[in-house]
Amino acid sequence: EPETGWQELLQRQVSPKDIVVGISASGTTPFVLGALTHCRESGIPCGCIVSNPDSPIAAQAKYPVEVITGPEFITGSTRMKCGSAQKFIFDMISTTTMIQLGRVKDNKMVHVALINDKITDRAVKMLMEMGGPANYADAKNLLLKKGTVQRALDELAGTTSKT
């Protein structure tokens, strides 16, 4: 429903400080189209990622990205070419955003949430490589105390991170 997309955004307190990105393989999905139409009318910057040229959704977006992947090998299975292409774009956007926010240092993500053992182990090794404690246990203790690789490095350098 065209109004449902806008209502979802309102529930999340969308404002002109945000950027809304609508995603649609066809470029005609009513939920996305309605949300972007209201965003445009409300002065909220918006972009889109679609897979058909000159779509109604792209017409509503100030920053349209049209990735023309052509018809799917299996009709109705947009997760193949279209979904994969859109995922690559999300990855590029999120990586670029993290770099611009200063969350990457020397090609390492230094502000990772320590949500599981695998990520924590990777972050401990990263901290050790970047000048942290040479002992794994000491590096892990510092990392867990500070919460991110960047904050642990700041602690060692005697500085304070903005994030």
DSSP file with accessible surface (Angstrom, degrees, kcal/mol):
  #  RESIDUE AA STRUCTURE BP1 BP2  ACC     N-H-->O    O-->H-N    N-H-->O    O-->H-N    TCO  KAPPA ALPHA  PHI   PSI    X-CA   Y-CA   Z-CA
    1    1 A E    >>        0   0  162      0, 0.0     4,-1.0     0, 0.0     3,-0.7   0.000 360.0 360.0 360.0 133.5    0.0    0.0    0.0
    2    2 A P  H 3>  +     0   0   59      0, 0.0     4,-0.8     0, 0.0     3,-0.2   0.849 360.0  48.3 -58.0 -36.5    1.4    3.4   -0.9
    3    3 A E  H 3> S+     0   0   97      1,-0.2     4,-2.4     2,-0.2     5,-0.2   0.768  98.2  69.4 -77.4 -23.8    0.5    5.0    2.5
    4    4 A T  H <> S+     0   0   59     -3,-0.7     4,-2.5     1,-0.2    -1,-0.2   0.896  95.0  53.9 -64.4 -40.0    2.0    2.2    4.5
    5    5 A G  H  X S+     0   0    1     -4,-1.0     4,-1.8     1,-0.2    -1,-0.2   0.929 111.1  45.7 -60.1 -43.9    5.6    3.1    3.6
    6    6 A W  H  X S+     0   0   28     -4,-0.8     4,-2.5     2,-0.2    -1,-0.2   0.918 111.0  52.7 -66.4 -41.9    5.1    6.7    4.7
    7    7 A Q  H  X S+     0   0   88     -4,-2.4     4,-2.2     1,-0.2    -2,-0.2   0.904 107.2  53.2 -62.0 -38.8    3.4    5.6    7.9
    8    8 A E  H  X S+     0   0   69     -4,-2.5     4,-1.0     1,-0.2    -1,-0.2   0.908 110.2  47.8 -61.6 -41.9    6.4    3.3    8.7
    9    9 A L  H ><>S+     0   0   33     -4,-1.8     5,-1.9     1,-0.2     3,-0.5   0.907 109.3  52.7 -66.4 -40.8    8.8    6.2    8.2
   10   10 A L  H ><5S+     0   0   73     -4,-2.5     3,-1.9     1,-0.2    -1,-0.2   0.894 104.3  56.4 -62.6 -38.4    6.7    8.4   10.4
   11   11 A Q  H 3<5S+     0   0  140     -4,-2.2    -1,-0.2     1,-0.3    -2,-0.2   0.798 107.6  49.5 -62.6 -26.2    6.8    5.8   13.2
   12   12 A R  T <<5S-     0   0  165     -4,-1.0    -1,-0.3    -3,-0.5    -2,-0.2   0.227 118.2-116.3 -96.2  11.2   10.6    6.0   13.0
   13   13 A Q  T < 5 -     0   0  167     -3,-1.9    -3,-0.2     1,-0.1    -2,-0.1   0.875  40.7-167.2  57.8  46.2   10.4    9.8   13.2
   14   14 A V      < +     0   0   23     -5,-1.9    -1,-0.1     2,-0.1    30,-0.0  -0.307  13.0 170.3 -61.3 144.6   11.9   10.4    9.8
   15   15 A S    >   -     0   0   36     28,-0.0     3,-2.5     0, 0.0    28,-0.1  -0.926  52.7 -86.9-148.4 172.7   12.9   14.0    9.2
   16   16 A P  T 3  S+     0   0   83      0, 0.0    -2,-0.1     0, 0.0    27,-0.0   0.639 120.7  69.7 -62.3  -9.7   14.8   16.2    6.7
   17   17 A K  T 3  S+     0   0  199     27,-0.1     2,-0.2     2,-0.0    27,-0.1   0.625  94.2  72.6 -78.3 -13.8   18.0   15.3    8.7
   18   18 A D  S <  S-     0   0   69     -3,-2.5     2,-0.4     2,-0.0    -4,-0.0  -0.502  72.3-141.2 -94.1 167.0   17.6   11.8    7.3
   19   19 A I        -     0   0  115     -2,-0.2     2,-0.5    25,-0.1    27,-0.2  -0.996  17.4-155.3-126.3 123.3   18.2   10.3    3.9
   20   20 A V  E     -a   46   0A  19     25,-2.4    27,-2.7    -2,-0.4     2,-0.6  -0.853   4.2-163.1-101.2 131.7   15.7    7.7    2.8
   21   21 A V  E     -a   47   0A  65     -2,-0.5     2,-0.3    25,-0.2    27,-0.3  -0.965   7.1-154.4-117.1 116.5   16.7    5.1    0.2
   22   22 A G  E     -a   48   0A   7     25,-2.6    27,-2.4    -2,-0.6     2,-0.5  -0.712   6.9-157.2 -89.8 140.8   13.9    3.2   -1.5
   23   23 A I  E     +a   49   0A  70     -2,-0.3     2,-0.3    25,-0.2    27,-0.2  -0.974  24.5 147.9-124.2 127.8   14.6   -0.3   -2.9
   24   24 A S  E     -a   50   0A   5     25,-2.3    27,-0.6    -2,-0.5    -2,-0.0  -0.930  37.6-151.4-158.8 130.6   12.6   -1.9   -5.6
   25   25 A A  S    S+     0   0   26     -2,-0.3    26,-1.7    25,-0.2    -1,-0.1   0.966 104.4  35.5 -64.9 -49.5   13.5   -4.3   -8.4
   26   26 A S  S    S-     0   0   42     24,-0.1    -1,-0.2    25,-0.1    24,-0.1   0.779  99.1-131.3 -76.2 -30.0   10.7   -3.1  -10.6
   27   27 A G  S    S+     0   0    0     22,-0.1    30,-2.2    28,-0.1    31,-0.2   0.588  92.1  80.7  84.3  11.3   10.8    0.5   -9.6
   28   28 A T        +     0   0   76     28,-0.2    -4,-0.0    27,-0.1    22,-0.0   0.363  48.8 140.9-128.9   3.8    7.1    0.5   -9.2
   29   29 A T     >  -     0   0   52      1,-0.2     4,-3.0     4,-0.1     5,-0.2  -0.271  46.6-143.9 -56.4 120.0    6.5   -1.1   -5.7
   30   30 A P  H  > S+     0   0   68      0, 0.0     4,-2.9     0, 0.0     5,-0.3   0.871  95.9  55.4 -57.4 -41.2    3.6    0.9   -4.2
   31   31 A F  H  > S+     0   0   84      1,-0.2     4,-1.8     2,-0.2     5,-0.1   0.940 115.6  38.2 -56.3 -48.8    5.0    0.8   -0.6
   32   32 A V  H  > S+     0   0   17     -3,-0.2     4,-2.7     2,-0.2     5,-0.3   0.921 115.6  52.3 -71.1 -45.0    8.3    2.4   -1.7
   33   33 A L  H  X S+     0   0   47     -4,-3.0     4,-2.5     1,-0.2    -2,-0.2   0.930 110.8  47.5 -59.2 -45.3    6.8    4.8   -4.2
   34   34 A G  H  X S+     0   0    7     -4,-2.9     4,-2.2    -5,-0.2    -1,-0.2   0.919 112.2  50.0 -62.9 -42.8    4.4    6.1   -1.6
   35   35 A A  H  X S+     0   0    8     -4,-1.8     4,-2.3    -5,-0.3    -2,-0.2   0.940 113.7  44.2 -62.4 -47.2    7.2    6.6    0.9
   36   36 A L  H  X S+     0   0    1     -4,-2.7     4,-2.7     2,-0.2    -1,-0.2   0.876 110.4  55.3 -68.8 -35.0    9.4    8.4   -1.5
   37   37 A T  H  X S+     0   0   33     -4,-2.5     4,-2.2    -5,-0.3    -1,-0.2   0.948 111.8  43.6 -61.0 -46.7    6.6   10.6   -2.8
   38   38 A H  H  X S+     0   0   35     -4,-2.2     4,-1.7     2,-0.2    -2,-0.2   0.880 111.9  54.2 -66.7 -38.8    5.8   11.8    0.8
   39   39 A C  H  <>S+     0   0    0     -4,-2.3     5,-2.9    -5,-0.2     4,-0.3   0.946 109.3  47.8 -58.9 -47.2    9.5   12.2    1.5
   40   40 A R  H ><5S+     0   0  140     -4,-2.7     3,-1.3     1,-0.2    -2,-0.2   0.925 112.1  48.9 -60.3 -44.5    9.9   14.5   -1.5
   41   41 A E  H 3<5S+     0   0  137     -4,-2.2    -1,-0.2     1,-0.3    -2,-0.2   0.778 113.1  49.2 -65.5 -26.2    6.8   16.5   -0.5
   42   42 A S  T 3<5S-     0   0   60     -4,-1.7    -1,-0.3    -3,-0.3    -2,-0.2   0.306 116.9-109.8 -97.8   6.8    8.2   16.8    3.0
   43   43 A G  T < 5 +     0   0   52     -3,-1.3    -3,-0.2    -4,-0.3    -2,-0.1   0.746  69.2 144.8  73.1  23.4   11.6   18.0    2.0
   44   44 A I      < -     0   0    8     -5,-2.9    -1,-0.2    -6,-0.2    -2,-0.1  -0.848  52.5-121.4 -96.4 119.9   13.3   14.7    3.1
   45   45 A P        -     0   0   40      0, 0.0   -25,-2.4     0, 0.0     2,-0.4  -0.317  39.3-179.1 -60.8 139.9   16.2   13.8    0.8
   46   46 A C  E     -a   20   0A   4    -27,-0.2    16,-1.7    14,-0.1    17,-1.7  -0.996  18.1-178.4-145.4 151.4   15.7   10.4   -0.8
   47   47 A G  E     -ab  21  63A   4    -27,-2.7   -25,-2.6    -2,-0.4     2,-0.3  -0.718  12.6-152.8-128.4-179.1   17.4    8.1   -3.2
   48   48 A C  E     -ab  22  64A   2     15,-1.7    17,-1.8   -27,-0.3     2,-0.5  -0.988  14.6-145.5-155.1 159.8   16.6    4.7   -4.6
   49   49 A I  E     +ab  23  65A   2    -27,-2.4   -25,-2.3    -2,-0.3     2,-0.3  -0.978  36.2 158.3-128.1 113.7   18.0    1.6   -6.0
   50   50 A V  E     -ab  24  66A   0     15,-2.5    17,-2.9    -2,-0.5   -25,-0.2  -0.874  39.4-143.4-131.5 167.1   16.0    0.1   -8.8
   51   51 A S  S    S+     0   0    7    -26,-1.7    18,-0.5   -27,-0.6    19,-0.5   0.222  77.5  72.1-120.8  13.7   16.6   -2.3  -11.7
   52   52 A N  S >  S-     0   0   79     16,-0.1     3,-0.7    17,-0.1    15,-0.1  -0.991  82.7-113.2-126.4 139.8   14.4   -0.8  -14.4
   53   53 A P  T 3  S+     0   0   70      0, 0.0    -2,-0.1     0, 0.0    14,-0.0  -0.363  90.7   6.0 -70.9 148.4   15.2    2.4  -16.3
   54   54 A D  T 3  S+     0   0  145      1,-0.1   -27,-0.0    -2,-0.1    12,-0.0   0.833  86.8 170.2  54.0  43.7   13.0    5.5  -16.0
   55   55 A S    <>  -     0   0    7     -3,-0.7     4,-1.9     1,-0.1    -1,-0.1  -0.390  47.8-113.8 -83.7 161.0   10.8    4.0  -13.2
   56   56 A P  H  > S+     0   0   62      0, 0.0     4,-1.0     0, 0.0   -28,-0.2   0.873 118.0  53.0 -59.7 -36.5    8.2    6.0  -11.2
   57   57 A I  H >> S+     0   0    0    -30,-2.2     4,-1.0     1,-0.2     3,-0.8   0.938 107.1  50.4 -66.8 -44.3   10.4    5.4   -8.0
   58   58 A A  H 34 S+     0   0    9      1,-0.3     3,-0.5   -31,-0.2    -1,-0.2   0.871 105.3  58.6 -61.0 -33.7   13.5    6.8   -9.7
   59   59 A A  H 3< S+     0   0   64     -4,-1.9    -1,-0.3     1,-0.2    -2,-0.2   0.804 107.1  47.2 -66.4 -27.8   11.5    9.8  -10.7
   60   60 A Q  H << S+     0   0   51     -4,-1.0     2,-0.3    -3,-0.8    -1,-0.2   0.667  97.9  87.6 -84.8 -18.5   10.7   10.6   -7.1
   61   61 A A     <  -     0   0    9     -4,-1.0   -14,-0.2    -3,-0.5   -13,-0.1  -0.653  60.9-156.8 -90.2 136.3   14.3   10.2   -5.9
   62   62 A K  S    S+     0   0  146    -16,-1.7   -15,-0.2    -2,-0.3    -1,-0.1   0.809  98.9  36.8 -72.1 -30.1   16.8   13.0   -5.8
   63   63 A Y  E    S-b   47   0A 126    -17,-1.7   -15,-1.7     2,-0.0    -1,-0.3  -0.664  82.6-180.0-123.9  74.3   19.5   10.4   -6.0
   64   64 A P  E     -b   48   0A  62      0, 0.0     2,-0.5     0, 0.0   -15,-0.2  -0.550  12.4-165.9 -79.5 139.7   18.4    7.5   -8.2
   65   65 A V  E     -b   49   0A  61    -17,-1.8   -15,-2.5    -2,-0.2     2,-0.7  -0.983   6.0-170.7-121.5 114.4   20.6    4.5   -8.8
   66   66 A E  E     -b   50   0A  77     -2,-0.5     2,-0.8   -17,-0.2   -15,-0.2  -0.930   5.1-176.1-110.2 111.0   19.4    2.4  -11.7
   67   67 A V        -     0   0   39    -17,-2.9     2,-1.1    -2,-0.7    19,-0.1  -0.894  14.1-155.8-107.8  99.9   21.2   -0.9  -12.0
   68   68 A I        +     0   0   93     -2,-0.8   -16,-0.1     1,-0.2   -17,-0.1  -0.673  25.8 162.7 -84.3 103.4   19.8   -2.5  -15.1
   69   69 A T        -     0   0   32     -2,-1.1    -1,-0.2   -18,-0.5   -17,-0.1   0.544  39.5-134.0 -98.0  -9.3   20.4   -6.2  -14.7
   70   70 A G        -     0   0   33    -19,-0.5    -1,-0.2    11,-0.0    12,-0.1  -0.104  50.2 -24.6  78.8 177.5   17.9   -7.4  -17.3
   71   71 A P  S    S-     0   0  113      0, 0.0     2,-0.1     0, 0.0     4,-0.1  -0.235  71.6-110.2 -63.8 147.8   15.4  -10.2  -16.9
   72   72 A E        -     0   0   27      1,-0.1     3,-0.1     2,-0.1     6,-0.1  -0.387  18.8-122.3 -71.4 156.4   16.1  -12.9  -14.4
   73   73 A F  S    S+     0   0  163      1,-0.2     2,-0.5     4,-0.2    -1,-0.1   0.852 109.6  39.5 -66.6 -34.3   16.9  -16.4  -15.5
   74   74 A I  S >  S-     0   0  103      3,-0.2     3,-2.2     0, 0.0    -1,-0.2  -0.969 101.6-119.2-117.1 113.9   13.9  -17.6  -13.5
   75   75 A T  T 3  S+     0   0  140     -2,-0.5    -2,-0.1     1,-0.3     3,-0.0  -0.263  97.2  18.4 -55.4 131.5   11.0  -15.2  -13.8
   76   76 A G  T 3  S+     0   0   73      1,-0.1     2,-0.9     2,-0.0    -1,-0.3   0.392  92.7 111.7  89.3  -1.3    9.9  -13.8  -10.4
   77   77 A S    X   +     0   0    8     -3,-2.2     3,-1.7     1,-0.2     4,-0.3  -0.571  31.6 162.4-105.4  70.8   13.2  -14.7   -8.8
   78   78 A T  T 3 > +     0   0   75     -2,-0.9     5,-3.2     1,-0.3     6,-0.2   0.597  61.2  78.5 -69.1  -8.4   14.6  -11.2   -8.2
   79   79 A R  T 3 5S+     0   0  191      3,-0.2    -1,-0.3     4,-0.2     5,-0.1   0.637  87.0  64.6 -73.8 -10.5   17.1  -12.5   -5.6
   80   80 A M  T <>5S-     0   0   65     -3,-1.7     4,-1.3    -6,-0.2     5,-0.2   0.889 123.3  -8.2 -77.9 -93.0   19.3  -13.7   -8.4
   81   81 A K  H  >5S+     0   0   62     -4,-0.3     4,-2.5     2,-0.2     5,-0.2   0.966 140.4  42.2 -72.3 -51.4   20.7  -10.9  -10.6
   82   82 A C  H  >5S+     0   0    4      1,-0.2     4,-2.6     2,-0.2     5,-0.2   0.947 117.1  45.5 -64.2 -50.9   18.7   -7.9   -9.2
   83   83 A G  H  ><S+     0   0   25     -5,-3.2     4,-2.3     1,-0.2    -1,-0.2   0.895 114.1  49.6 -61.7 -39.7   19.0   -8.8   -5.6
   84   84 A S  H  X S+     0   0   58     -4,-1.3     4,-2.1    -6,-0.2    -1,-0.2   0.931 111.2  48.7 -65.9 -43.6   22.7   -9.6   -5.9
   85   85 A A  H  X S+     0   0   18     -4,-2.5     4,-1.8     1,-0.2    -2,-0.2   0.922 112.0  49.2 -62.8 -42.0   23.4   -6.3   -7.7
   86   86 A Q  H  X S+     0   0   18     -4,-2.6     4,-2.5     1,-0.2    -1,-0.2   0.904 108.3  53.6 -66.2 -38.0   21.4   -4.3   -5.0
   87   87 A K  H  X S+     0   0  116     -4,-2.3     4,-2.6     1,-0.2    -1,-0.2   0.918 106.0  53.1 -62.9 -41.6   23.4   -6.1   -2.2
   88   88 A F  H  X S+     0   0  128     -4,-2.1     4,-2.2     1,-0.2    -1,-0.2   0.914 109.3  49.6 -58.6 -40.9   26.7   -5.0   -3.8
   89   89 A I  H  X S+     0   0   22     -4,-1.8     4,-2.7     2,-0.2    -2,-0.2   0.927 109.4  50.9 -65.5 -43.3   25.4   -1.4   -3.9
   90   90 A F  H  X S+     0   0   76     -4,-2.5     4,-3.0     1,-0.2     5,-0.3   0.921 109.5  51.6 -58.2 -43.1   24.4   -1.6   -0.2
   91   91 A D  H  X S+     0   0   64     -4,-2.6     4,-2.5     1,-0.2     5,-0.2   0.916 110.7  47.7 -60.7 -42.5   27.9   -2.9    0.6
   92   92 A M  H  X S+     0   0  114     -4,-2.2     4,-2.5     2,-0.2     5,-0.2   0.921 113.6  47.7 -64.9 -42.4   29.5    0.0   -1.2
   93   93 A I  H  X S+     0   0   80     -4,-2.7     4,-2.6     2,-0.2    -2,-0.2   0.945 114.9  44.5 -64.2 -47.6   27.2    2.5    0.5
   94   94 A S  H  X S+     0   0   58     -4,-3.0     4,-2.5    -5,-0.2    -2,-0.2   0.912 114.6  48.5 -68.5 -38.1   27.8    1.1    4.0
   95   95 A T  H  X S+     0   0   73     -4,-2.5     4,-2.3    -5,-0.3    -1,-0.2   0.947 113.2  47.3 -65.9 -44.7   31.6    0.7    3.5
   96   96 A T  H  X S+     0   0   69     -4,-2.5     4,-2.7    -5,-0.2    -2,-0.2   0.919 112.1  50.9 -61.6 -42.0   31.9    4.3    2.2
   97   97 A T  H  X S+     0   0   56     -4,-2.6     4,-2.1    -5,-0.2    -1,-0.2   0.931 109.3  49.9 -61.9 -45.3   29.8    5.6    5.1
   98   98 A M  H  <>S+     0   0   52     -4,-2.5     5,-2.7     2,-0.2     6,-0.5   0.903 111.8  48.8 -62.5 -38.6   31.9    3.8    7.7
   99   99 A I  H ><5S+     0   0   98     -4,-2.3     3,-1.6     1,-0.2     5,-0.3   0.955 112.1  47.9 -64.2 -47.5   35.1    5.2    6.1
  100  100 A Q  H 3<5S+     0   0  157     -4,-2.7    -2,-0.2     1,-0.3    -1,-0.2   0.810 108.4  55.0 -66.7 -26.9   33.7    8.7    6.0
  101  101 A L  T 3<5S-     0   0   99     -4,-2.1    -1,-0.3    -5,-0.2    -2,-0.2   0.471 117.4-113.1 -83.3  -1.1   32.5    8.4    9.7
  102  102 A G  T < 5S+     0   0   44     -3,-1.6    -3,-0.2    -4,-0.3    -2,-0.1   0.729  80.4 127.6  78.5  23.0   36.1    7.5   10.7
  103  103 A R      < +     0   0   82     -5,-2.7     7,-1.8    -6,-0.2     8,-0.7   0.410  59.1  68.2 -92.6   2.2   35.2    4.0   11.7
  104  104 A V  E     -C  109   0B  42     -6,-0.5     2,-0.4    -5,-0.3     5,-0.2  -0.976  58.2-178.6-123.3 135.8   37.9    2.5    9.5
  105  105 A K  E >  S-C  108   0B  86      3,-2.8     3,-1.4    -2,-0.4    -6,-0.0  -0.988  72.7 -13.0-136.1 125.3   41.6    2.8   10.1
  106  106 A D  T 3  S-     0   0  121     -2,-0.4    -1,-0.1     1,-0.3     3,-0.1   0.920 129.4 -53.0  51.1  49.0   44.3    1.3    7.9
  107  107 A N  T 3  S+     0   0  141      1,-0.2     2,-0.4    -3,-0.0    -1,-0.3   0.659 116.3 115.9  59.5  23.8   41.7   -0.8    6.0
  108  108 A K  E <  S-C  105   0B  50     -3,-1.4    -3,-2.8    18,-0.0     2,-0.9  -0.965  70.6-125.6-122.0 135.4   40.4   -2.2    9.3
  109  109 A M  E     +C  104   0B  69     -2,-0.4     3,-0.4    -5,-0.2    -5,-0.2  -0.670  32.0 177.5 -78.1 106.6   37.0   -1.7   10.8
  110  110 A V        +     0   0    0     -7,-1.8    40,-2.3    -2,-0.9    41,-0.3   0.352  67.9  58.6 -98.7   5.1   37.9   -0.4   14.3
  111  111 A H  S    S+     0   0   21     -8,-0.7     2,-0.3    38,-0.2    -1,-0.2  -0.274  70.0 148.0-126.8  47.7   34.4    0.2   15.6
  112  112 A V        -     0   0   43     -3,-0.4     2,-0.4     7,-0.1    37,-0.1  -0.657  51.5-117.8 -86.2 136.8   32.8   -3.2   15.3
  113  113 A A        -     0   0   66     -2,-0.3     2,-2.1     1,-0.1     3,-0.2  -0.589  22.8-130.7 -71.6 129.2   30.2   -4.3   17.9
  114  114 A L        +     0   0   46     33,-0.4    -1,-0.1    -2,-0.4     3,-0.0  -0.504  52.8 147.0 -83.2  75.3   31.6   -7.3   19.8
  115  115 A I        +     0   0  128     -2,-2.1     2,-0.3     1,-0.1    -1,-0.2   0.578  60.0  12.2 -94.5 -12.0   28.5   -9.4   19.4
  116  116 A N  S  > S-     0   0   71     -3,-0.2     4,-2.4     1,-0.1     5,-0.2  -0.968  80.0 -96.9-155.8 172.9   30.0  -12.9   19.2
  117  117 A D  H  > S+     0   0  140     -2,-0.3     4,-2.8     1,-0.2     5,-0.2   0.873 117.4  54.5 -63.4 -39.4   33.2  -14.8   19.8
  118  118 A K  H  > S+     0   0  146      2,-0.2     4,-2.3     1,-0.2    -1,-0.2   0.942 112.3  42.3 -62.0 -47.2   34.3  -14.8   16.1
  119  119 A I  H  > S+     0   0   33      2,-0.2     4,-2.6     1,-0.2    -2,-0.2   0.908 114.6  51.3 -68.0 -39.9   34.1  -11.0   15.9
  120  120 A T  H  X S+     0   0   12     -4,-2.4     4,-2.7     2,-0.2    -2,-0.2   0.937 109.8  49.6 -62.9 -44.8   35.7  -10.5   19.2
  121  121 A D  H  X S+     0   0   51     -4,-2.8     4,-2.3     1,-0.2     5,-0.2   0.931 111.8  48.9 -59.9 -43.9   38.6  -12.8   18.3
  122  122 A R  H  X S+     0   0  130     -4,-2.3     4,-2.3     1,-0.2    -1,-0.2   0.915 111.8  49.2 -62.3 -41.7   39.1  -10.9   15.0
  123  123 A A  H  X S+     0   0    3     -4,-2.6     4,-2.7     2,-0.2    -1,-0.2   0.888 108.9  52.5 -67.1 -38.0   39.0   -7.6   16.9
  124  124 A V  H  X S+     0   0    0     -4,-2.7     4,-2.5     2,-0.2    -2,-0.2   0.951 111.6  46.3 -61.7 -46.4   41.6   -8.8   19.5
  125  125 A K  H  X S+     0   0  103     -4,-2.3     4,-2.4     1,-0.2    -2,-0.2   0.893 112.1  51.5 -64.0 -37.8   44.0   -9.9   16.7
  126  126 A M  H  X S+     0   0   22     -4,-2.3     4,-1.9    -5,-0.2    -1,-0.2   0.935 109.2  50.1 -63.0 -46.0   43.4   -6.5   14.9
  127  127 A L  H  <>S+     0   0    0     -4,-2.7     5,-2.7     1,-0.2    -2,-0.2   0.921 110.8  49.4 -59.6 -43.1   44.2   -4.7   18.2
  128  128 A M  H ><5S+     0   0   56     -4,-2.5     3,-1.2     1,-0.2    -1,-0.2   0.920 111.3  49.3 -63.5 -41.6   47.4   -6.7   18.6
  129  129 A E  H 3<5S+     0   0  137     -4,-2.4    -1,-0.2     1,-0.2    -2,-0.2   0.808 108.2  55.4 -65.3 -30.1   48.4   -6.0   14.9
  130  130 A M  T 3<5S-     0   0   39     -4,-1.9    -1,-0.2    -5,-0.2    -2,-0.2   0.208 133.2 -79.4 -94.9  15.7   47.8   -2.3   15.4
  131  131 A G  T < 5S+     0   0   61     -3,-1.2    -3,-0.2     1,-0.2    -2,-0.1   0.557  87.9 130.3 104.5   8.6   50.1   -1.8   18.3
  132  132 A G  S   <S-     0   0   14     -5,-2.7    -1,-0.2     1,-0.2     7,-0.1  -0.054  72.6 -42.0 -78.1-169.7   48.0   -3.1   21.2
  133  133 A P        -     0   0   30      0, 0.0    -1,-0.2     0, 0.0     6,-0.1  -0.236  47.5-141.4 -55.8 141.5   49.2   -5.6   23.8
  134  134 A A  S    S+     0   0   92     -3,-0.1     2,-0.5     4,-0.1    -6,-0.1   0.738  82.6  83.2 -77.7 -21.7   51.3   -8.4   22.3
  135  135 A N  S  > S-     0   0   83      1,-0.1     4,-2.7    -7,-0.0     5,-0.2  -0.713  77.1-141.6 -86.8 128.5   49.7  -10.9   24.7
  136  136 A Y  H  > S+     0   0   87     -2,-0.5     4,-2.8     1,-0.2     5,-0.2   0.908 100.2  49.4 -56.8 -47.2   46.3  -12.2   23.5
  137  137 A A  H  > S+     0   0   52      1,-0.2     4,-2.5     2,-0.2    -1,-0.2   0.911 112.6  47.3 -62.4 -42.0   44.7  -12.2   26.9
  138  138 A D  H  > S+     0   0   92      2,-0.2     4,-2.3     1,-0.2    -1,-0.2   0.914 113.0  48.9 -65.5 -42.2   45.9   -8.7   27.7
  139  139 A A  H  X S+     0   0    0     -4,-2.7     4,-2.7     2,-0.2    -2,-0.2   0.918 111.9  49.1 -63.2 -42.3   44.6   -7.4   24.3
  140  140 A K  H  X S+     0   0   72     -4,-2.8     4,-2.9    -5,-0.2     5,-0.3   0.928 110.2  50.6 -65.1 -43.4   41.2   -9.1   24.9
  141  141 A N  H  X S+     0   0  103     -4,-2.5     4,-2.0    -5,-0.2    -1,-0.2   0.925 112.9  46.2 -60.0 -44.6   40.8   -7.7   28.4
  142  142 A L  H  X S+     0   0   22     -4,-2.3     4,-2.5     2,-0.2     5,-0.3   0.935 113.1  50.1 -63.8 -44.0   41.6   -4.2   27.1
  143  143 A L  H  X S+     0   0    0     -4,-2.7     4,-3.1     1,-0.2    -2,-0.2   0.934 111.8  46.7 -60.7 -47.3   39.2   -4.6   24.1
  144  144 A L  H  < S+     0   0   92     -4,-2.9    -1,-0.2     1,-0.2    -2,-0.2   0.869 112.9  50.8 -65.7 -33.4   36.4   -5.8   26.3
  145  145 A K  H  < S+     0   0  143     -4,-2.0    -1,-0.2    -5,-0.3    -2,-0.2   0.913 120.2  33.8 -68.1 -42.2   37.0   -3.0   28.8
  146  146 A K  H  < S-     0   0   64     -4,-2.5    -2,-0.2    -5,-0.2    -1,-0.2   0.718  96.9-137.8 -91.5 -25.0   37.0   -0.3   26.1
  147  147 A G  S  < S+     0   0   27     -4,-3.1   -33,-0.4    -5,-0.3     2,-0.3   0.102  73.1  45.8  95.6 -27.7   34.4   -1.8   23.7
  148  148 A T  S  > S-     0   0   11      1,-0.1     4,-2.0    -5,-0.1     5,-0.2  -0.983  80.2-116.7-143.9 160.2   36.1   -1.1   20.3
  149  149 A V  H  > S+     0   0    4     -2,-0.3     4,-2.7   -39,-0.3     5,-0.2   0.921 115.6  53.4 -60.7 -43.1   39.5   -1.4   18.8
  150  150 A Q  H  > S+     0   0   24    -40,-2.3     4,-2.7     1,-0.2    -1,-0.2   0.926 108.6  47.4 -61.9 -44.8   39.6    2.3   18.3
  151  151 A R  H  > S+     0   0   98    -41,-0.3     4,-2.3     2,-0.2    -1,-0.2   0.883 111.9  51.2 -65.4 -35.6   38.9    3.1   22.0
  152  152 A A  H  X S+     0   0    0     -4,-2.0     4,-2.1     2,-0.2    -2,-0.2   0.928 111.4  47.4 -65.8 -42.2   41.5    0.6   23.1
  153  153 A L  H  X S+     0   0   17     -4,-2.7     4,-2.0     1,-0.2    -2,-0.2   0.902 111.1  51.9 -64.3 -39.8   44.1    2.2   20.8
  154  154 A D  H  X>S+     0   0   18     -4,-2.7     5,-2.6    -5,-0.2     4,-1.0   0.897 107.4  52.8 -62.4 -41.8   43.1    5.6   22.1
  155  155 A E  H ><5S+     0   0   85     -4,-2.3     3,-0.7     1,-0.2    -2,-0.2   0.935 110.1  47.6 -58.5 -44.8   43.5    4.4   25.7
  156  156 A L  H 3<5S+     0   0   90     -4,-2.1    -1,-0.2     1,-0.2    -2,-0.2   0.858 115.1  45.4 -66.2 -33.3   47.0    3.2   24.8
  157  157 A A  H 3<5S-     0   0   72     -4,-2.0    -1,-0.2    -5,-0.2    -2,-0.2   0.527 112.2-119.1 -85.9  -9.7   47.9    6.5   23.1
  158  158 A G  T <<5S+     0   0   69     -4,-1.0     2,-0.2    -3,-0.7    -3,-0.2   0.765  75.5 114.6  75.9  26.2   46.4    8.5   26.0
  159  159 A T      < -     0   0   77     -5,-2.6     2,-0.4    -6,-0.2    -1,-0.3  -0.697  62.6-119.4-119.0 176.4   43.8   10.2   23.7
  160  160 A T        -     0   0  136     -2,-0.2     2,-0.2    -3,-0.1    -9,-0.1  -0.968  19.8-134.2-122.5 132.9   40.0   10.1   23.5
  161  161 A S        -     0   0   29     -2,-0.4   -10,-0.0     2,-0.1   -11,-0.0  -0.538   9.8-137.9 -81.5 147.3   38.0    8.9   20.5
  162  162 A K              0   0  213     -2,-0.2    -1,-0.1     0, 0.0    -2,-0.0   0.696 360.0 360.0 -73.1 -22.9   35.0   11.0   19.2
  163  163 A T              0   0   51    -61,-0.1    -2,-0.1     0, 0.0   -61,-0.0  -0.749 360.0 360.0-117.2 360.0   33.0    7.8   18.7
